[in-house]
Amino acid sequence: MKKSIAKKLLAALLVGGMMTMGVSGQVSEAANKITNPFGLVYQNAITQNEAGRVNIRPVSYEVKGIKVAANLYLPADYDEASNKTYAAVTVAHPNGGSKEQVAGLYAQKLAELGYIALAADASFQGASGGEPRLRDYPANRIEDISGMVDYLSLLPKVDKNRIGSLGICGGGGYTLAAAQTDKRIKAVATLSMFNSGRVRRNGFLDADIAGIPKRLQKAAEARDKELRGEIVYEGFLPPNSTDDELRAKMNELPENTLYRDGIEYYGLTHRHPNATGSYTTESFMKLMAFDVEDRMDLIDQPLLMIAGEKADTLYMTNDAYAKSTGTENKELFLIEGASHIRTYWVPEYVDKAVKKLNDFYGKNL
């Protein structure tokens, strides 16, 4: 009985239907003290730039008039004076995340393999510009990925004919959508892909289709409030919670589930102040009309979709992959024993994902 109740709670929280919070709501005691000079919170992150090693370069550029904050990761043999050019990869972060977390980890790993990699905060999120804060429109996030391609294409050391993309969680769904029409992306990969529109519309595991009218009405009311200067937010991290309260909330939920692991990752072990886990309630208006599966047949590039074999989100990867009929060069790779968020940081699972990405980009870029 307890497990059944927890599963229903998980589904409701993931669709965003149970928790409204202010954008300033933070997890107080859980906030890690960030000592990394680049703000990175993942294991073995770069702490200083040294010759002969992977370097990181904070950069900024504009996408549709909005200033985007990004980190450019450069391979160990990078040399501005040489004639060598490099393949490059865009890395899109999860919903509610930031470039300093898993996106940065995988960008650093790709740079260690010899790629120039770019991890950027989405527009309206993280250290990037855009008002109101934490707007989550699919069109914006898709444009962000093409904007990363724009930036890389203009770098003299990047071979613009060898640009690939990696999207993680929600960034995976938006990366697939970008690759459907942006053919400058020569190879596209996802990790633990999350189809944001489907979940916001139907509920997690399609468990709340009956709640669609209620969520749309809630979005309409939130938009009215925005006209009067009040921004309403949804989120999965309980605001202003202590570490003990977060652990208690985790223990109410089954192991290896997205929400439980999300509290652990975003609230306890990899906390970053720019990763609130929140988005504007009004965003439902745009999110619920989006579904990355609708045009998966437009992807004719090489495609790799990686997911944890135990992930409760695996159905989204499976369904999108099945509809990717436009390419014969495709692979679904499952990481044995991994849940959704464990692919973000557990060394064993990260190593397996990176090894597969190395093979994939090596063959296709």
Secondary structure as the mmCIF struct_conf table of DSSP 4:
data_model
#
loop_
_struct_conf.conf_type_id
_struct_conf.id
_struct_conf.beg_label_comp_id
_struct_conf.beg_label_asym_id
_struct_conf.beg_label_seq_id
_struct_conf.end_label_comp_id
_struct_conf.end_label_asym_id
_struct_conf.end_label_seq_id
HELX_RH_AL_P HELX_RH_AL_P1 LYS A 2 VAL A 15
TURN_TY1_P TURN_TY1_P1 GLY A 16 GLY A 16
BEND BEND1 MET A 18 MET A 18
STRN STRN1 THR A 20 MET A 21
TURN_TY1_P TURN_TY1_P2 VAL A 23 SER A 24
TURN_TY1_P TURN_TY1_P3 SER A 28 ALA A 30
TURN_TY1_P TURN_TY1_P4 PRO A 37 PHE A 38
BEND BEND2 TYR A 42 TYR A 42
TURN_TY1_P TURN_TY1_P5 GLN A 43 ASN A 44
BEND BEND3 GLN A 48 GLN A 48
TURN_TY1_P TURN_TY1_P6 ALA A 51 GLY A 52
BEND BEND4 ARG A 53 ARG A 53
STRN STRN2 ASN A 55 VAL A 63
TURN_TY1_P TURN_TY1_P7 LYS A 64 GLY A 65
STRN STRN3 ILE A 66 LEU A 74
TURN_TY1_P TURN_TY1_P8 ALA A 76 ASP A 77
TURN_TY1_P TURN_TY1_P9 GLU A 80 ALA A 81
BEND BEND5 SER A 82 ASN A 83
STRN STRN4 TYR A 86 ALA A 92
HELX_LH_PP_P HELX_LH_PP_P1 HIS A 93 PRO A 94
TURN_TY1_P TURN_TY1_P10 ASN A 95 GLY A 96
TURN_TY1_P TURN_TY1_P11 LYS A 99 GLN A 101
HELX_RH_AL_P HELX_RH_AL_P2 VAL A 102 GLU A 112
TURN_TY1_P TURN_TY1_P12 LEU A 113 GLY A 114
STRN STRN5 ILE A 116 ALA A 120
HELX_LH_PP_P HELX_LH_PP_P2 ASP A 121 ALA A 122
TURN_TY1_P TURN_TY1_P13 SER A 123 PHE A 124
BEND BEND6 GLN A 125 GLN A 125
TURN_TY1_P TURN_TY1_P14 GLY A 126 ALA A 127
BEND BEND7 SER A 128 SER A 128
BEND BEND8 GLU A 131 PRO A 132
TURN_TY1_P TURN_TY1_P15 ARG A 133 LEU A 134
HELX_RH_AL_P HELX_RH_AL_P3 PRO A 138 SER A 153
TURN_TY1_P TURN_TY1_P16 LEU A 154 LEU A 154
TURN_TY1_P TURN_TY1_P17 PRO A 156 LYS A 157
STRN STRN6 VAL A 158 ILE A 168
TURN_TY1_P TURN_TY1_P18 CYS A 169 CYS A 169
HELX_RH_AL_P HELX_RH_AL_P4 GLY A 170 THR A 181
TURN_TY1_P TURN_TY1_P19 LYS A 183 ARG A 184
STRN STRN7 ALA A 187 LEU A 191
BEND BEND9 SER A 192 SER A 192
HELX_RH_AL_P HELX_RH_AL_P5 SER A 196 ASN A 202
HELX_RH_3T_P HELX_RH_3T_P1 PHE A 204 ASP A 206
TURN_TY1_P TURN_TY1_P20 ALA A 207 ASP A 208
HELX_RH_3T_P HELX_RH_3T_P2 ILE A 209 GLY A 211
HELX_RH_AL_P HELX_RH_AL_P6 ILE A 212 LEU A 227
TURN_TY1_P TURN_TY1_P21 ARG A 228 GLY A 229
STRN STRN8 TYR A 233 GLY A 235
BEND BEND10 PHE A 236 LEU A 237
HELX_LH_PP_P HELX_LH_PP_P3 PRO A 238 PRO A 238
TURN_TY1_P TURN_TY1_P22 PRO A 239 ASN A 240
HELX_RH_AL_P HELX_RH_AL_P7 ASP A 243 ASN A 251
TURN_TY1_P TURN_TY1_P23 GLU A 252 GLU A 252
BEND BEND11 LEU A 253 LEU A 253
TURN_TY1_P TURN_TY1_P24 GLU A 255 ASN A 256
HELX_RH_AL_P HELX_RH_AL_P8 LEU A 258 GLY A 262
HELX_RH_PI_P HELX_RH_PI_P1 ILE A 263 THR A 269
BEND BEND12 HIS A 270 HIS A 270
TURN_TY1_P TURN_TY1_P25 PRO A 273 ASN A 274
STRN STRN9 SER A 278 THR A 280
HELX_RH_3T_P HELX_RH_3T_P3 THR A 281 SER A 283
HELX_RH_AL_P HELX_RH_AL_P9 PHE A 284 LEU A 287
TURN_TY1_P TURN_TY1_P26 MET A 288 ALA A 289
HELX_RH_3T_P HELX_RH_3T_P4 VAL A 292 LEU A 298
BEND BEND13 GLN A 301 GLN A 301
STRN STRN10 LEU A 303 GLY A 308
TURN_TY1_P TURN_TY1_P27 GLU A 309 LYS A 310
TURN_TY1_P TURN_TY1_P28 ASP A 312 THR A 313
HELX_RH_AL_P HELX_RH_AL_P10 LEU A 314 ALA A 322
TURN_TY1_P TURN_TY1_P29 LYS A 323 LYS A 323
TURN_TY1_P TURN_TY1_P30 THR A 325 GLY A 326
BEND BEND14 GLU A 328 ASN A 329
STRN STRN11 LYS A 330 ILE A 335
TURN_TY1_P TURN_TY1_P31 GLU A 336 GLY A 337
TURN_TY1_P TURN_TY1_P32 HIS A 340 HIS A 340
HELX_RH_3T_P HELX_RH_3T_P5 ILE A 341 TYR A 344
TURN_TY1_P TURN_TY1_P33 TRP A 345 TRP A 345
HELX_RH_AL_P HELX_RH_AL_P11 PRO A 347 ASN A 364
#
